Amino acid sequence: MTTMPDAASPAPVRELDPGARLLMGPGPVDVYPRVLRAMSAPMLGQFDPEFTGYMNEVMALYRQVYRTRNHWTLLVNGTARAGIEACLGSLVAPGDKVLVPRLGRFGYLLAEICSRAGGEVVTIETDWGTVFETGHIVEAVAKYRPKVLALVHGDTSTTMAQPLDGLSDACREAGTLIYADATATLGGNPVETDAWGLDAVSAGLQKCMSGPPGTAPVALSDRAAAEINKRKHIEGGIRPEGFVDANGPRISSNYLDLGMLMDYWSPKRLNHHTESTSMLYAARECARVVLEEGLEAGFARHTLASRALRVGLEAMGLTLFGDPAHRMANVTGVYIPAPCGNGEKVRAEMLKDFGIEIGTSFGHLAGKIWRIGTMGHVCRKPNILRCLASLEAVLRRNGFSATPNSGVDAAYRVYESA
């Protein structure tokens, strides 16, 4: 007689023990060890003076990372997309016109989020692998006069970085707020919030900041905060006596309502949600690591690593993707050689045999290019050499031959000349 397992007593689940990986895709990447240690610190109550002191420190640290004096520089609990939705959902009211220049997959995301918020979305397009000329965006702003211009600073789907300088004067003249998604660039490429006149900018930790996904630093200008407060509503049960809601339409999301989040992060400490304690510790330590190295030194490290990787890939006979003048300093696109088909077997063998993850892309670039990330803790010489040596070996097993050691030797020369 066969005895069926008792559904109420399932087999025990083994202890969590993830395999060792070197994450060299477009993100997430390996986390700084100091950040992992910080996340194991004890819990504190969200209104404990020690904890609110840490919140204030996070605000001050991310002002430096974002290069801004914006008071409203804070965390939105959730992955990078939560920061995007909080900014756009709080700035875009139903019927507001929004201009979205799309240079890759994530421009489509911004357009969808704005549409879901009720915005009237206008898009302009450029080929994937290119960026917009500043004048093209300026002309579109003058033509459409949108309430919000929403851009992706670095689109990992195409590995391109869109220049953001030179837009603010035209946007001020048109009464347009500038939002930028800096998820893929913050910490590894310059993000000049004040110098570029950005009104709202958001990011995540899982790329150049080399932290875990789960909280999103945002920075808001006074202009953006004023627009958000035109829609300010406070939920019942915590509404201060005598408070009168603003006349604007209520922000549709409670959780991602930046008006209420600003009250939570202000000296009022008006209860909103329970702050994600371990993620705040992580964000604080990510910023400390990045700032201790120095922003300019970090940018230079990312640029050098990417240059070594790219020279190595080309020495192996591979072809890089996209406009070389506008590649991000932290993600490299490379065409998959014909003998390797859609590249998935190579990616699988890189992971299985060498413990290295590289990425593919989306849309019409899926199966056409690989994306190799050199970010944060991963962005170091040993990892660049290891990736090139491993990729050469796997390519040879899959029908593409390169001169032995050509990639590693070329990368060595870049590092030695630096």
N, C-alpha and C positions, 0 to 999 in steps of 0.2 A: 504494500500500500504506500502510495506517494504522499508525503506530508507537504502540504503547501505552506510557504512562509507566511507568518502572521503579519498582515498588513500594518497592524498597530506596532509591530516590533521590527522595523527595517534593519537590514544589516548596518553595522556601524560604519560611519564615514571616516576615512583615514584622516590623520592630521594633515593640515595644509602644509604643503612642501613644494612650492613652485620650482620648476627647473631653472637652472641658471641660463640667462639670456643676455645677449648684448643687443639692445634695442636701437637699431639704426634705420628705422623707418621714419615716416613723417610725424611721429608722435603717437602715443607717449614714448618717452625715453627713460633711461635709467635715472633713478632719483639720487640726488646727492646724499651720501651716508649721513651727514649732519642733519639733514631734513628727516630722514627715517628715525634717527634718534630723538629728535624734537617731538615727533608724533607720538612717542611712547611716554611722554611726560604726563603726570597725573591730571585728571579732570579738575576743573574749577567751576563753581557756579557762575552763570553768565553775568551776574551783577556783583560778583566779588570784586572789590576794588583792585585786587591784583590782576584779575582778568580784564576788567575794563581798561586798566593801564596798558595791557598788551594790545587791546584794540586800538588805543591811541597811538601806540608805537607802530602798528601795522600801517595806519594812515600816514604817519610821517615817513616811514620807509618807502612806501609805494609812491609818494610824491617825488622822492628822489629817483626811483626806477623809471617813472613816467616823465621825469623832467618837467614837473609842473608845480605851481603854487596853489593849485585848486584845493580848497578846503575839503570838498566832498570827494575824497579819494578813499575808497572803502572796499569791502569784500561783499560779493553776492554769493551765497552758498549754493553750490551746484557747479557743474562743469562749465567750460568756457561758453557753451551755448546759453547757459542761464544768464551770464553777463550780457550777452548779445540781446537776449529777449528782454531783460530788465531795462536796458538802455532804450531799445527801439520801442518796446511796449509802453514805456513811460513817456517817451517824447512824441510818439506818433498817435494822434487821436483819430477817430473815424472821420474820413473825408480829407485829412491832411495829404498834401501832395509830397511824395518822396521820390528822389532821384537815386537810382542804384546803377552805377557803372559796373558791368559784369566782365571780369577777366578770367573767371574760372568757376568751379563748382560752388564756391562759398558766396559768390555774388548772387547766385540763385537762392541760396539760403536766406540772405538778407532780404531779398525781394519777397520771399514767402512769408517771413516773419512780419514784415511791414504790412503785407496784404492781410494776414490774419488779424493784425491790430486794427484793420479797417482803413488803412492808408490807400490813397490813390497812387499806385506805383508806376513810375516811368523808368524804363531801363534803356541804357545804351550799351553797345556790345563792342568787344574787340576779340581778335582771334586768341585762343588759348595758347600761351607761350609768349604773348606780347603784353604790353601795358598801354594805358591811355596817355597820350600827350596831355600835359596840363591844360593847354589851350582848348582841347576838345571838351574837357569837363567844365571849364569856365564858360564856354559857349552854351553848353547844355543848362548850366545853372541860370545864365541870363535868359535863356529861352523859356524854361519851365518855371523858374522862381519857386523851387520847392521849399516846403517847411524844413525838410531834413535832406541832406546829402549823406548817403550811407555807403561807405567804401570798405573793402577788405584791403588792409595794408599789405599783408603777405598771404597769398593764396597758395596753400601747400599742394593743391591739386595740380597746379601748373608750375610751382616753384618760383613764381614771379613776385617781385616787390613793387607795388604801385607807388610812385612818388606822390607825396601828400603836400609838399611845400608849394606855395604859390596859389593856393585855393582860397585862403581866408578872406582876402580883400573882396573878391567877387561874391563870396557867400555873405559877408557882412552887408554889402550893398543890396543884395537880394533878400535880406532878412532870413537867411538859411543857416540852420545849425549843421555842423559837421560831426558825423559819427564815424569812427574808425574801429574796425575789428583788428586788434593787434595780437591775436592769439598766437600766431606763428612767428611773430617778430620780437616781442618784448623780451629783453635780456640778451638778445643775440644780434640785433640790428638796431640802429638808432630809432627811437620813438620820441620825437620832440613835441610833446603835447602842447606846450605854450607857444613855442616858436612857430609851429605850424598852424596855430589857431584852432586846434581841435576842441570841440565842445563836449564830446563824450567819447570815451575810448575804453575798450574792455579787452580782457585777455584771459588766459588760463595759466596754470602752472606747469603743464605737462610737456612743454616744448623747451624753449631756451632757458626758462627758469628752472628746469630739471626737478620739478616736484610732481606729486601725484595729481591726477585730475580730481576735481571735487570742490574747488572754490575759485571764484573769478574776481580778480582785482579790477575795479572800474575807477575812472576819474571823470568828474563832471565839472564843467566851467560854471561860473555864476550865471551865465546866460541859460545854460541847460537847466540848472537848479530852479531858476525862476520859472521856466516853462513847465517843469514838472510840478511846481507848487501851484500853478494855475489849475491843476486837476486834483489838488490834494483832498483826499477823503480819509478819515480814520475810522477803523472798524469799531463797531459797538463792543462794549465791555472794557475797552482801554481808552475810549474817547475822553479827553480832558473836559471837565465841566466848562461850558461856555464856548467850546470850540465850534466854529461854523465852517462847514465844508466850502471848498472853492466852487466857483461857478462852472469850471470846465468839466467835461465828461470824466467819470471815474475810470481810473486805470483798471483794465479788465482783470488782471492777475492780482490777487492779494499777495502771494508769496514774492512776486517780482516787482512789487510796487516800490519804486525808488523814493517816492515821497515818504512812505512809512519807514523805509530802510534808513533814510537820512535821519529821521527822528531816533531810530534805534542806535545809530552810531554817534549821535550828538550827546551833549551832556544831559539831555532829557532822559536818555535811556528808555524811551517809551517801548514797552515790550512788543515784540513782533513775532519772532521765532526764537528757538534756542540755537544760539550760534554754534556752528560746527567746530567744536573746541580743537580737536586734533588737526583739522584742516587750517584753522587760524594759526596754530603753532607751526604748521608746515609752511604756510605763506610767509610768516614772519622770518623763518629761518632761510627760505629761498632768497628773500630780499637781502638778508644779512650776508649770505654767501656771495651773491652777485655784486653787492656794493663793496664788500671787502676786497674783492678782486679789482674792482673799479670798472665802471661801465665801458670806458674806452678800451681798457685791456681785454675785457670780455668780448667786445666787438672784434678786436684784432685777432683773438684766439679763434673765434668762429670763422673769420675770413681766411685765416691761414689754413685751418683744417680743411675747409671746403676747397681751397685752391689746390692743396696737396691731393685730395681725393679726385678732383676733376682732372688734374694733370695725369694722375695715375690711371684713371679710366680711359682717357684718350690714348695714353701710351699702350694700353692693351688693345687698341683698335676699336673702341666703342665710341659712339657719337652722343654728345650731350644734347639735351632738349632745351629749347627756349632761347629768348633774346639774352645774349651774354651780358649786355649792359644792365639788365634788371633782374638778374638772379638773386634770390635771397642768399644771405651768408650762411644759411644753416640747413638747406635742403637742396639736393641736386637731382635733376631729372636726367635720365640716360635712356636712349632708345634700346629696346630689347632686340638683340641681333636675330636675324631670320632663323638660324638653326634652332633657336630656343623657343620657337612658337610664341605662346602668350606669356612665357616667362614664369609660369606658376611652378613648374618642376624645379627650376633653378632656385626660386624662393624657398620651396619646401626643403630642398637639400641643404641650402645655406642654414636653415633653422635646425634641421635634424642632425646634420653632420658637424656643423661648426657653432651652433648655438647663436647664430646671428640672424636677426630679423631685418629685412628690407621690405619696402612697400611697393605696391602697384599704384594705379591711379583710378580715376572715375570717368564715367561717360565715354566719349570717343577716344580717350587716352587709356582706358582700361585695356590691359594686355598689349599696350604699345610702348609704354615706358615703365621703368622702375624708378622709385623715388628713394633716395638714400639720405638719411638725416644725420647731421653732425651737430648735435645740440647739447648744451649744458654739460653735465658730467661726462657724457659720451664723447664730447668734442676734445679729444686728446690724441696725440700722435700714436700711441700703441694701438688704439682702436681703428684709426685710419689704415695703418699697415695691416692689421689683422683682417679687416674687411676686404682690402684689395687682394691679399694673398688667398683668402678663402674663395672670393668670387672667381679669381682666375682658375683655381682648381675645379670648381663646380662647372664653370663654362666649358672647360676642356672636356669634362665628362659628358657634356650635352652638345657636343659638336661644334663649338666655337673655340678656335685655337688662338692664343696670344703667345708672344715670345715669353718664355718662362721668366718670371720675376720682373717683367717690364713695368708693371704697375707699381710695385713696391719700390723699385729702383727710382722711378720718376718721382714718387712722393718723397723719398729720402732726399732727393736733390732739392725739392722745394723747401723742406725743413732745414737742410744744411745752409741754403742760401739766405734763409731768414735769420 
